Each structure stands twice: as C-alpha cells, then as structure tokens.
Amino acid sequence: MKALAFSFSVVLLFCSQAQSQTGMGARQQFRNFVTNLPAVDRIEILEVSLVQTDDPTSVDCTKSDVICAPGRAPLKIEGMKPHSTEMVSKVSETWRKLKIRNEKSCFNPTHVLRFYQGTNLVLVAQVSFFGPMISLPDGSLINISGDMGTFYLWQDLIIPNAVLDARSEEFKKAMLPQVDKKQTLIGVLSGGKLGSLLSYKQWEVWIYSLARSDPNKRHLELYELRCHTVKVTGTLRYSPGSPRSPQPVPPTANAMVPARLPEHFYFDLAEITVEDLSKPVKKIRRRADQKQRK
C-alpha cells in the first residue's frame, strides 16, 4: 500500500491546535475502543470533508448529509462505502491491531466509521488516513502509525489504491477550470517540504513562495498556524511537476537520487490572504496590502 499523495482535512475550530495525544487517558481509550473493540457485525464507512464555511454555528446539523460532534468542525458526507460481511471482519480485525505512535501530527479526518453490534452503536470514530490519526469518544486524538505495515493494510481496506487514483483524477478535473482565478478555500494548514499544505475536499493545495525575496516572517506566520483551520484567498495555480525521466537511472553507491516534484495545485505565498478561523481571529495579509499600510 502506498502512502497517500494528497491530504485534505478537518480540524477543531475552537481550539488553537488539534494534534495527537498520548497521555494515560488517551491510551486507556485506545485500549478500550481499538485494541479491545467488542465484536461487531456492521460498519458504516462514510467519506467526509470539511463543510466550507467560516461560521460553523450556521451549519444545519439536522441535515442527513452533515455530521456534527461536540468541539469538532462540521463534516459533509461525500459518500458511503459499501461493505460485505467479510470486509467487516477484516476491517475490525485490522483495527484491533493498530498501534499508537508518540508523535504529533495534525488531525485530518477524511472518514467517519460507525461500528455496530446488531442495532447497538458501539463506536463512532473520525479517521485521518493522511495524519494518520483517529478520534475516540472522549475527544482523544491518537496517532496510529506505530505499525505502518498494519496501518497501510487497514487503509487499503477502506480506500484501495485504485479508488485513490480515481479520486485524484476527479479532483484534478474539478480544479483545473479554477486555475488562474481567485479562489477562497477553507481547510487545515500543515507543514510541507516546500512550504505549507492546505487541506481541501480530502486533497491538498500547496502554499509556497515563487520569489526567493519573500520575507521569512510570512513563512513563520504560516508555521504558527499549523493544525489550524484557516481561510485562504488567492489566485489558484497549477504545476505539472517535474518531468519524468525517460530512462530509469540505475542506482550506484552513495548516489543521490533527485526527488521528483509531483503535479499539484498551489497558491503563491506573496499573493494570498490567510484568516485563522480558530479563536482569536488572526489575519495574514498579502504582501501588497502590508506595503500599502506602511
């Protein structure tokens, strides 16, 4: 199972950050609801994304396609994965084998799982396959990458590679007509190798500087907002990524293999306005706006 290439996420709106927790209470919740999950005979697997609103209190939580939980940002149900009796057994068995990893990461739920025993709802868990993390009934956020082999096996049961590739193409097809147009996207901000990553509909848009002269202050301001839900406004751009080598380069001793940049959508850091939707509200203005104020 390959690691997911894109990530789109949801996070707490009313907390400064939503990161993994590994205290005694969280570990006990993990034992109760993961390692020792009771026998189940039905699992609902819901694909979700963050409701695109900067006012979560205005969301109608009575709608059948919306999931609301205390202290959580509202989620929109994008679809439900069908399952068989055999799949229920495999998913629950692999779930019990997941392991905790004591490492902080942003909580980026892409799915909600509901475990049933008959008509009894045993557990509701929000799941991030990009973190990778889960939320448990007491609100604990737990990194489940302690055994990556088990995690990838479980991930492949929920969202196989073929489905993931198809969704990636759907996302690209939907976003390409928006390129070179002003867009406002709401998602979770996390760190990346070139800059920052903004979650959007289970995928991601990159944020980085095209000009090397951009001040480090703006990068630091974004870094301070990692794991926050933010609203970003700017011109959406597209990069086809690095060209593929026509001939594979045979590995040699001590040779450095250059990393290939994947195709992606992005914002230029100098052109965007960022609003932190956590409390208190904090805005990062475009560089042009900052100059005018001076």
C-alpha positions in Angstrom: 0.0 0.0 0.0 1.4 3.3 -1.0 1.2 6.5 1.2 -1.4 8.9 0.2 -0.2 11.6 -2.2 -2.7 14.3 -1.2 -4.4 15.2 2.1 -7.5 17.1 2.9 -8.5 17.6 6.3 -10.8 18.8 9.1 -9.7 20.1 12.5 -11.1 21.7 15.6 -12.4 25.2 15.0 -12.5 26.2 18.7 -9.1 25.1 19.8 -5.8 26.6 18.8 -4.5 23.3 17.6 -5.7 19.7 17.1 -2.8 17.3 17.5 -2.2 13.8 18.6 -2.4 13.0 22.3 -0.8 10.0 24.1 -1.5 10.6 27.8 -2.7 8.0 30.1 -6.4 8.8 29.4 -5.9 8.6 25.6 -4.0 5.3 25.9 -6.9 3.8 28.0 -9.4 5.0 25.4 -7.2 3.3 22.8 -7.2 0.0 24.7 -11.0 0.2 25.2 -12.1 1.1 21.7 -9.3 -0.1 19.4 -7.3 -3.0 20.9 -10.3 -4.4 22.8 -13.0 -3.3 20.3 -16.1 -5.6 21.1 -17.4 -7.9 18.4 -19.2 -6.0 15.6 -21.3 -7.2 12.7 -21.8 -4.0 10.8 -19.6 -1.0 9.9 -20.7 2.2 8.2 -17.8 3.8 6.3 -18.5 7.4 5.5 -16.3 9.6 3.3 -16.3 13.2 4.7 -14.9 16.6 4.0 -14.9 19.9 5.9 -18.0 22.0 5.4 -16.8 25.1 3.5 -17.9 27.8 6.0 -16.1 30.3 8.2 -19.2 30.3 10.6 -19.7 26.7 11.8 -22.5 27.8 14.1 -24.6 28.5 10.9 -24.4 24.9 9.8 -27.7 22.9 10.0 -26.6 19.8 11.9 -30.0 18.2 11.3 -29.3 17.6 7.6 -28.7 14.0 6.7 -25.5 14.7 4.9 -23.9 16.6 7.8 -22.1 15.2 10.8 -21.6 17.4 13.9 -19.8 16.4 17.0 -19.1 18.5 20.2 -16.0 20.6 19.8 -15.5 19.4 16.2 -15.8 21.2 12.9 -18.9 20.1 11.0 -18.3 17.5 8.3 -20.1 16.9 5.0 -20.8 13.3 4.0 -19.4 12.9 0.5 -20.3 9.2 0.1 -20.7 5.8 1.8 -18.5 2.8 1.1 -20.5 -0.5 0.7 -19.2 -3.4 2.7 -19.7 -7.1 3.0 -19.6 -9.4 6.0 -16.1 -10.5 5.0 -15.0 -6.8 4.8 -16.5 -6.1 8.3 -14.4 -8.9 9.7 -11.2 -7.7 8.0 -11.7 -4.1 8.9 -12.4 -4.8 12.6 -9.6 -7.3 12.9 -7.1 -5.0 11.5 -8.5 -2.1 13.6 -7.7 -4.0 16.7 -4.0 -4.4 15.6 -3.3 -0.7 15.1 -0.6 0.7 17.3 0.0 4.1 18.9 2.9 6.3 17.9 4.1 9.0 20.2 4.3 11.7 17.5 2.4 14.9 17.0 0.6 15.5 13.8 -2.4 17.4 12.6 -5.8 15.8 12.7 -7.2 15.4 9.2 -10.3 13.3 9.2 -11.4 12.0 5.8 -13.7 9.3 7.0 -16.1 8.6 9.8 -16.5 4.9 10.9 -19.6 3.7 12.8 -19.2 0.2 14.4 -22.4 -1.7 15.2 -23.3 -4.8 17.1 -26.8 -5.6 16.0 -28.7 -2.4 16.4 -26.3 -1.1 19.1 -23.9 1.6 18.1 -20.6 0.5 19.7 -18.3 3.3 18.4 -18.1 6.3 16.2 -14.6 7.4 15.2 -13.3 10.1 12.9 -10.4 8.8 10.9 -7.5 10.5 9.1 -5.6 8.4 6.6 -3.2 11.3 6.0 -2.2 12.0 9.6 -2.6 9.2 10.3 -4.9 9.7 13.3 -8.2 8.8 14.9 -10.5 10.5 17.3 -12.2 8.5 20.1 -15.3 9.1 22.3 -13.7 11.3 24.9 -12.2 13.5 22.2 -8.7 12.0 22.3 -6.7 12.4 19.1 -4.3 9.5 18.6 -1.6 8.9 16.1 -2.0 5.3 14.8 1.2 4.9 12.8 3.0 2.8 15.4 3.0 -0.1 13.0 2.9 1.3 9.5 2.5 -2.1 7.9 -0.7 -2.6 9.8 -1.9 0.9 9.1 -1.4 0.6 5.3 -3.2 -2.7 5.3 -6.1 -1.2 7.1 -6.0 1.9 4.9 -6.1 -0.3 1.8 -9.3 -2.0 3.1 -11.1 1.4 3.4 -9.7 3.2 0.3 -7.7 1.0 -2.1 -5.1 2.4 -4.4 -7.3 2.2 -7.5 -10.0 4.2 -5.7 -7.4 6.7 -4.5 -6.0 7.2 -8.0 -9.5 7.7 -9.4 -10.3 10.3 -6.8 -7.1 12.1 -7.5 -8.1 12.4 -11.2 -11.6 13.6 -10.2 -10.1 16.3 -8.0 -7.7 17.4 -10.8 -10.6 17.5 -13.3 -12.7 19.7 -10.9 -9.8 22.1 -10.0 -8.2 22.7 -13.4 -11.0 25.1 -14.6 -10.4 27.2 -11.5 -6.7 27.8 -12.2 -5.7 31.4 -12.6 -8.9 32.5 -10.9 -9.3 34.0 -7.4 -10.4 31.2 -5.0 -11.3 31.1 -1.3 -10.6 27.7 0.3 -11.1 26.6 3.9 -9.1 23.8 5.3 -6.4 22.7 7.7 -2.9 24.1 7.4 0.0 21.7 7.8 3.7 21.7 7.0 5.3 20.5 3.8 8.8 20.4 2.3 8.4 23.4 0.1 6.1 25.4 2.4 2.7 24.7 3.7 -0.2 22.4 2.7 -3.9 23.4 2.8 -6.5 20.7 3.0 -9.4 20.8 0.7 -12.0 18.1 -0.1 -9.8 15.3 1.1 -6.9 16.6 -1.0 -4.4 19.4 -0.7 -3.3 22.7 -2.2 0.3 23.8 -1.6 1.4 27.2 -0.4 4.9 28.4 -1.1 6.9 31.4 -2.4 7.7 31.8 -6.1 10.1 34.7 -5.2 13.1 34.0 -3.0 12.9 37.6 -1.8 9.7 36.9 0.2 10.3 37.7 3.9 10.8 34.8 6.3 8.2 36.5 8.5 5.3 35.3 6.3 6.6 31.7 6.4 6.9 31.9 10.2 3.3 33.3 10.5 2.0 30.3 8.5 4.1 27.9 10.5 2.4 29.3 13.7 -0.9 28.4 12.2 -0.1 24.7 11.5 -3.0 22.4 12.5 -5.4 25.4 12.5 -8.4 25.7 10.3 -7.8 28.7 8.0 -9.5 30.5 5.1 -7.1 31.2 2.2 -7.9 33.6 -0.6 -5.7 34.0 -3.6 -5.2 33.0 -7.3 -5.1 29.3 -7.7 -2.2 28.0 -9.8 -1.2 24.6 -11.2 2.2 22.9 -11.6 2.6 19.7 -13.8 5.5 18.8 -11.5 8.9 17.6 -12.5 9.2 15.8 -15.9 9.6 12.0 -15.7 12.9 10.6 -16.7 12.6 8.7 -20.0 15.2 6.2 -18.7 15.4 5.0 -15.1 18.8 5.8 -13.6 20.4 2.7 -12.2 21.4 3.2 -8.5 25.0 3.5 -7.7 26.9 3.5 -4.4 26.5 6.8 -2.5 24.5 8.3 -5.4 21.9 10.9 -4.6 18.6 10.4 -6.4 16.9 13.7 -7.1 13.4 14.0 -5.7 10.6 14.3 -8.3 8.1 17.1 -7.7 4.6 15.7 -8.2 1.9 17.7 -10.0 0.0 19.9 -7.7 -2.2 23.0 -7.3 -0.8 25.8 -5.3 -1.0 29.4 -4.0 1.9 31.9 -4.2 2.6 33.0 -0.6 3.0 36.6 -1.7 -0.5 36.8 -3.2 -2.7 35.3 -0.5 -4.7 36.5 2.4 -5.0 34.0 5.3 -7.6 34.2 8.0 -7.3 31.9 11.1 -10.7 30.6 11.9 -9.6 29.5 15.4 -10.0 31.9 18.3 -8.9 34.6 18.4 -9.1 35.6 14.7 -5.8 36.4 13.2 -5.2 37.6 9.6 -2.1 37.4 7.4 -2.4 40.0 4.7 -1.0 39.9 1.2 2.4 41.5 0.9 0.9 44.2 -1.3 -1.5 45.1 1.5 1.3 45.2 4.0 3.2 47.7 1.9 0.1 49.9 1.5 -0.4 50.1 5.2 3.2 51.3 5.7 
